[in-house]
Amino acid sequence: MQSRILAETSLESSLFHLIDNHHLVKHFAYVGGRWAAARDGAVFQVTDPADGSLLGEVTSLSSAHSAEAIDAANDAFSSWSTLLPQERASFLSAWHDLILENREDLARLMTREQGKPLSESRGEIDYAASFVSFYAEEAKRPNIESITSHLPDAEMEVWREPVGVAALITPWNFPCAMITRKAAAALAAGCTVVVHPSQETPYSALALAELADQAGLPAGVFNVLPGNAEDIVKPWMSDPRVRAVSFTGSTGIGRLLYSQGAQTVKRLVLELGGHAPFLVFADADLFHAVDQAIAAKFATSGQDCLAANRILVERPVYQAFCEAFTNRVEALSVGPGLEDPDIGPLMHERAVAKQEDHVRDALARGARLLTGGHRHTAGPLFFQPTVLADVPADASIFREETFGPVAALAAFDKEEDAIARANDTEYGLIAYLHTQDPRRIYRASRALQYGMVAVNRTKVTGYPIPFGGVKQSGLGREGARYGLEAFTEIKYVCRDWS
């Protein structure tokens, strides 16, 4: 690689004053085991969504650098894939330990560039580290499988082998966990990776690269390329050496990558948009359902593909739910993430404008505003926690992912109606169900067209579960042993012993 290498200490950053380990603040790409700047000096700015202050400038790589990263990962693949599984596991375990050792610094970096409350950032670092630990163990387990032969004098085996270079494209709302969930699985399988983080949150990704370097991962095994998505990702989609692509982001971009990946028949994992229904039946524990609805709607300030977007409540308890839920929403605190409020800023102006559009459209179609509905005085990117009641089915907020702190409520009369309305969407990531009737739990869990169903609770994710959706919420699964499937090929071997 011919990139100019620069010393990180040559740049001052406001982030230095926030953390203890200044080595975590990186402004350059990590390719082939080295820190590199764009040859033309191109950079992009990263700002704090809480106050708009400049956090720093990060190098913006070109498509030429993108191709060089594939070279580096491809060159490293042969030696990495042939390491003993326990050797790959050792590297992952060292990376895991360093992530936890730097938990507080990583959380503060994340809060400054992403805006989420500090306690949520700390939780994400724990979540991110858990995938690395889990896949360090899974690296040792893809054993050869024997098949009982149907042919005389033949012995049959099935092997799992790494596919090759894997490209990982990650979003801004979970800038650490989305990298480790993908990368740890790929690395455990024996793949090498190239990572493109969102331009809104590159510092978290580059800090993980620094810790991977400290953990001793060989050069070229783990590469992080900040910059414009089209410049970085487009060469990956056309290069046949990139055998797998894992993307978390919007359904629109997922469709584009699906089309581009067809040209070289890539293995794809697509974790796309969500539009989660939250169903509350009259026999549910009402106040528990309210607590869980708050958690399902307002985590990450609503900027979560798992966020409850349509809260449907059976009519006998609808008014009581609306009142209790609104009281809870009005008590939510709003402010900069470092102050650890309930609700932080949204990521950018487009997100705030979308909240305004969804509120305006719902009210125009007959919905009632119970609280909020406007920008918050905390700053330009803050929006009031908002509750809309009696939202009609044709309102935009009931058709589109909101990705913000606006809750939409409506009543239903029959179970069949609730299920039909919940399924009336192109999305199918997660559905939430609250009822005490075991027969309804079974019926509804079967009938809901979603990859995940949460019954009488909100938190269901973690390293041992298969995360993913159906319909246009994506392809494949991340986490659990299923997370290895996209990064491995099955090879059948038949030997004649006659």
Secondary structure, 3 states (H helix, E strand, C coil): CCCCCCCHHHCCCHHHHCCCCHHHCCCCEEECCEEECCCCCCEEEEECCCCCCEEEEEECCCHHHHHHHHHHHHHHHHHHHCCCHHHHHHHHHHHHHHHHHCHHHHHHHHHHHHCCCHHHHHHHHHHHHHHHHHHHHHCCCCCCEEECCCCCCEEEEEEEEECCEEEEECCCCCCCHHHHHHHHHHHHHCCEEEEECCCCCHHHHHHHHHHHHHCCCCCCCEEECCCCHHHHHHHHHHCCCEEEEEEECCHHHHHHHHHHHHHHCCEEEEECCCCEEEEECCCCCHHHHHHHHHHHHHHHHHCCCCCEEEEEEEHHHHHHHHHHHHHHHHCCCECCHHHCCCECCCCCHHHHHHHHHHHHHHHHCCCEEEECCCECCCCCCCECCEEEECCCCCCHHHCCCCCCCEEEEEEECCHHHHHHHHHCCCCCCEEEEECCCHHHHHHHHHHCCCCEEEECCCCCCCCCCCECCCHHHEECCECCHHHHHHHEEEEEEEEECC
